[in-house]
Amino acid sequence: MVEFKSIKELKNKVYPVLSIKKKYFSKLGYVVTEDMIFDYLSENKWKKSSDLRFFQIINDIIRLDGDDLIEKK
């Protein structure tokens, strides 16, 4: 299991995937930021999880649906 010393360190590690997801959403007409994606998942998905693994975090970013993100905004 990969451990991170801070949320900032985790966010920096997953930033490339967040950036790709943001570009994907932009092509679909959504206006979102990397921070919006990260914050949404932090508050709605990862907060409830214990022993979360790095591959699960990446998978959650990849599988995130734009409608879910916009509805919780």
C-alpha positions in Angstrom: 0.0 0.0 0.0 1.3 3.5 -0.9 1.0 6.0 1.9 1.0 9.7 1.6 2.1 12.2 4.2 -0.6 14.8 3.2 -3.6 15.4 1.0 -1.4 17.8 -1.0 1.1 15.0 -1.7 -1.7 12.7 -2.9 -3.2 15.4 -5.1 0.2 16.0 -6.7 0.7 12.3 -7.3 -2.7 11.9 -9.1 -2.6 15.3 -10.8 -1.8 13.8 -14.3 -4.9 11.6 -14.1 -7.0 14.5 -12.9 -5.7 16.6 -15.8 -6.6 13.9 -18.3 -10.1 13.6 -16.8 -10.6 17.3 -16.9 -9.7 17.4 -20.6 -12.1 14.5 -21.2 -14.9 16.4 -19.4 -14.1 19.6 -21.4 -14.6 17.7 -24.6 -18.1 16.6 -23.3 -19.0 20.2 -22.6 -18.4 20.2 -18.8 -16.5 23.1 -17.2 -14.6 21.6 -14.3 -11.2 21.8 -12.7 -8.8 19.3 -11.4 -9.6 20.5 -7.9 -13.3 20.0 -8.4 -12.7 16.4 -9.4 -10.4 15.7 -6.5 -12.6 17.5 -3.9 -15.7 15.7 -5.1 -14.1 12.3 -4.8 -12.5 13.2 -1.5 -15.8 14.2 0.0 -18.1 11.7 -1.6 -16.1 8.6 -2.2 -12.8 8.4 -0.3 -14.0 9.9 3.0 -16.1 6.8 3.6 -13.3 4.4 2.7 -10.7 2.9 4.9 -7.5 1.3 3.7 -7.9 2.9 0.3 -5.3 1.8 -2.2 -3.6 3.9 -4.8 -5.0 1.9 -7.7 -8.5 2.4 -6.3 -8.0 6.2 -6.2 -6.9 6.2 -9.9 -9.8 3.9 -10.8 -12.3 6.3 -9.1 -10.9 9.2 -11.1 -11.1 7.3 -14.4 -14.7 6.0 -13.7 -16.1 9.3 -12.5 -19.2 10.4 -14.4 -19.5 14.1 -15.3 -23.2 14.2 -14.3 -22.4 13.0 -10.8 -19.8 15.7 -10.4 -22.0 18.5 -11.6 -25.0 17.5 -9.5 -23.0 17.7 -6.3 -21.5 21.1 -7.1 
